[in-house]
Amino acid sequence: MTRYKSLMVVMILGGVMLGMAGILVTTESAGQRKKASNPSESKKWTVRLGDKVLTLGAEGAPHEASSFRDDLENFREILATLGPRTPKAREKLKTAMEALVREVQPRDWPIIEAELNRPEPPTGFRGFLLALSGALRTDRALPYWEKYFRGHTTRVIEGWKRDGRPQVFKQAVSLYRKSKQSGTRFLILQAMDAFPEPLVREFLLEELDRETQPETRLQIVTLLRFHGTPEVVDRLLEFARSLPADETVLCCRVFNTLAGMSDMAGPRAVLDTAGSASEKPEVCHAAAQSLSFMKKPELVPELLRAIKGPGVTHARLQFLVRNLRPIHVPALEEALPRIVEPEARECLEKALDRLRTKMRKP
């Protein structure tokens, strides 16, 4: 009996020791993982450019001002030596620039400002500094963006997009309205998605009435697709109705914008306008074209309920054929007896057969 008791004691002690060993191993492993993930242990990031090597601080790693100054000076020298001569070199320079964007901190602004004021910088270096400044989100960059906007338009816009604050948006609007070149205006409009939506929406609605250049007006209408509020829908409808009869391209763009809105107010406006007897013929035609290609299955039941006797136009028929889904079978079965046009009825009966076949398949 004593022998069994001794054996039990040994087994219990052995289990306790194994458990402690497991805890120690786990703790040591966790410590090693923590040590490996410590950013201070891997502060450097290296990119090779030709026969040059640029070493930069890693993302999130703490650095002194002198460290960033050295990294920026290294980049400056490599850019001056190598230059963006080949696609491969340009790609590597882009990668190095992205690393500096990740590394830069607000306290580094004096270094960037000093470099911006240095005469005769390497080709492309001042533009990079203007783009880099956006990562600092500081008002002190605004005067430099305005000063160098004409010579470094795309880089200044890149800086705006990195910043995205309302005061930067105000500068973008000011320079947009001062510019007479449609290409420059196009680039500024492309950057608008970086700014707060209410500001952008108000600006686009203002420019809808102010703008006179055809290509820019088309772009403004297109961008309003991403601002599908009831106010925007109403303003676009008013705008379409105010257009001369020969502005067919712009009128069609209005209804394409409404059809593409995620909010259902826009697509419903297309559906209603396409079948309206009170709208101008050119407006109805533009709405019908957009309706024919619109993909909004959610509106199928609504349209089927609205069908009473004659009235299944080509645009409505095309919309139904494009958007019918198995879930719409009951609504389609209910609507078919009310459809009197032979061509429309035959087309929808075939669509109904296809849907039933699809539902029967396992």
N, C-alpha and C positions, 0 to 999 in steps of 0.2 A: 504493500500500500504506500509506504514511504517513497518507493521507487517511482510510482505513478505520480505522486505529488511533486517530486523533484522534476519529473519530465514536464508536467504541466507548467511549473514555474519557468523552466527553460524556454518553453514554447511561447509563453506570454511575453517574457523579456525579449525574445527574438523578434516577435511582432512589433513591440514598441520600438526596437532599434531600427527595424526596416522602415517603419513609419517616419521616424526622425530623419533617416537617410533620404527618404523621398522628399520631405519638406526642404531639406538642405539643398538637394539637387534642383528642386523647383525654384527655390529662392535664388540660387546661383544663376540658373538659366534666365530668370526674369531680370536679374541684375545685368547679365550680359546683353540682353535685348535692349534694356534701358540705356546702357552705355553705348550700344551701337546706334541707337536712335537719337542720341544727344547731338544737336546740331553743332555744338562747339567742337565735336570730334572730327567733323568733316566740313570745314569751312570753305574749302576751295573747289572750284569747278573749272575745268580746263578745256579749251578749244584750240585746235591746231589750224592755223591759216597759212597754207603754203609751208614755208620754212620757219614761220613764226609761231609762237605759242602764247596764248592769252589765258591767264589764270585769274578767275573771278571768285568773289565770295558767293557761297551757296545761298539759296532762298531761305529766309528766316534766320540766317546766322548773324549774330551781332557783329558789328564792325565799327572801327573808329573812323573818323572823318578822313584821316590820312589814308586808310585802306581804300575807301571809295575813290579818293583823289588819284591814288596810284593805279587802280583798275581803269579809271577813265582815261588817264594819260597813256596807259598801255594800249587801250583801244584806239586812241587818237593816233598813236605812232604806227600801229599796224594798218589802220585805214589809210594813212598817208603813204605808207610803203607799198601795200598790196593794192588797195583800191578795188572797187567792184568791177573787175575786168571780165570775169567769166560767171556764168550762172552758178557754178559750184562755189566760187568765192563769195558771191552775193548771198547764197544760202547760209554759208558759215558766218558771214558778218551779221546776218539777221539773227542767227542763233545767239551770237555773242551779245547783240544788242538786247535781246529778250532777257538774257541773264542779268544785264545791268539794270534793266527795268525792274526785275524782281529784287535786286539788291538795294536800289536807291531808297533813301529815307528823307523825310522832310528837312532834317538838319543839314542835308547835303546841298540845299539850294544855293548858298554862296559859292560853292565850287562850280555848279552849273552856270550861274550868272557870270562868274569870272571867265569861263570858257566861251560863253556867248559873246562877250565883249572883246575877246582876243581877235586881232586882225588876221586876215588871210588864213582861215582854218582849212584843213584838208577838205577835199570835195566830199560833200555829204555829211560832214561832221556837225555843222550847225543845225541842219535839218534834224539829225538824230537827237540833238540836245533839246530842240523844240518839242519833239515827240516825247522824249523822256520826261520833260517837265510836267506833263499831264499826270504822271504817277504820283507827284508830290501834292497835287490839289491845293495849290497856293495861288493867291491873287497876284503875287509878285511876277508870275509868268505872263499875265495878261498883256502888259505893255510890249513884251518881246513877241508874243504871238501876233499882235497887230502890226508891229514894226516890220516883221519878216513875212507877213502873210502872202504878199504877191510873189516873193521869190521862193517860198517853201510852202506852198498851199497845202499839199497832201500831208506834209509832216505836221503842220499846225493843226489840221483837222484830226490827225491821229492823236495829238496831244489833247484836243478837246474831248475826244471820245474816251480817253483814259480818265479825264477829270469828271465831266458830266454834271457839274454843279450849275444851278440857275444863273449865276453871274457869268459863267462861261457861255451859256446859252444866249444870254443877252448880247455878248460880243459877237457870237455867230450870226445872230439875226441882223445886227448892225452891219457887219461886213457883207452879208448876203444882199442887203438892200442897197449898199453902196456899189456893189459889183454890177457891171453891165454885160459881162460875159456869161452866156448860158452854160458853158462848161464848168465855170467856177460855181455858179449857182447849183448846178447839178451835184457837184461834189459836196457842197454844204448840206443840201437836202438829204443826201445819202447818210450823213452823220447824225441826223436828227433822232434816230432811235436810241442814242446814248443819253438823251436828256429826259427829264420828267414828262410823262405823257400829257398832263393837263396843259403845260406850257407849249408843247409841240402842237397839240390839237388846236389851241387858240391861234397860234401862229399860222398854221396851214389854212384855217378858215379865213383869216384875214387876207392871206395871199391869194386865195381863190378868187377874191374880188379885185385885188390890186394887180395881179400879174397879167402881163400882156404877151409875153413871149410864148408861142405855141408849145414848144417842147417842154418848157418849164411848167406850164399849166397842166400838161398831161401828167407830168411827174407828181405834181401836188395832188391831183385827183387820185392817182395811184396810191400814194402814201396814206391818204385818208381811209383806205381799206382797213388799216390797223387801228382805227379810232371809230368803231361802229356804234356810237351813241345815237339816240333818237335825234339829237340836235344836228349831228353830222348828216344823218340820213335825210332830214328835212332840207338842210342847206344844199345838199347835192341834187335833190329833186328840183329845187328852185333854180339852181344853176343850170341844170339840163333844160328846163323849160325856157330859160332866158336866152339860150344860144340861138344864133341865126340858123336857118334851115341848112346852110352849106357846111356847118360845123359838125358833120356826121361822125368824124373820127373821135372828137372830144366827147360828143354825146354818148357814143358807144362805150368809151372809156369810163364814163360816169356809171353806167349800168353794170359794167364788168366789175367795177369797184364795189358797188352795192351787192352784187351776187357773191363776191368773194368774202364778205364780212362773216366773222364767226357769230356775231350777234344776229339773231333771226330777223331783226327789224329791216336790215338791208335786203336780204332775199325776198322777204314779203313785199317790200316796195317794188321790186322787179316784177314779181308775179302780178301784183295789182295793176301796175302801170301797163304791162303788156296787154291786158285785156280791157283797159279803160276806154270808154267811148268819148270821154271828155278831153283826153290829152291830144296834143298836136300829133299828126301822123308820123313825123320823123322821130318824135320821142317814143311813141308806141313801137315803132320799128326797131329802135335801138334796144328797148327793153325786151322785145321778143327775141332778138338775136342772143342776148345774154341769157334769157330764160332757157333757150334751146340747149345751151351747153352747161347750165348750172347743175351742180351736184349737191342737192339738199333733199335727201330722202324724207327728212322730217316734214317737208311740206306736201308730200304726196296725199295723205289723207285729207288735208285741207282743200287741195285742188279737186280731188274726187268728190268731196261733199258739195263743192261749188258748181259742179257740172249739172246743168238742168236743160235738157233739150239741145238745140244747136249751140255751139260755142267751143268745141274742141278744135282750136286752131292748130296749125302745124307746129307752132312753138310749144304749145301746151302738150301736144302729143309727143313731141321729141323729149320734152322734160320728163313726162311719165315713163316712156320707154327706158330712158337713161337711169331713172331713179327707183323704179319698182323693185321691191324686195319681197321675199316670202311672207313677211309680216303684214304686207299690204293686201293679201289675197281677199280677206273678207270685205274690205272697203271697195276693192275693185269689182268683186262679184255684185255688191250692192249698187254700184254706179253704172254697170254695163247696160241694164235695161233703159237707163235715161239717156244713153248716147245714141243719137239718131243718124249721125254721119256714117255712111257705110264703110268708108276707108278707115276712119278712126276706130269704129267698132271692131272691124276685122283685125286691125293691128293690135288692139288691146286684148282681144280674145286669144290671139296667138301668144301674146306675152303672158296671159293668165295660164295657158297650157304649159308654157315653159316653167313657170313658177310652181305649178302643181307637180310637174315631173321632178323638179329639184327637191321638193318637199318629200316625195316618196322615196328618194334615194337614201340608203342607209348612211 
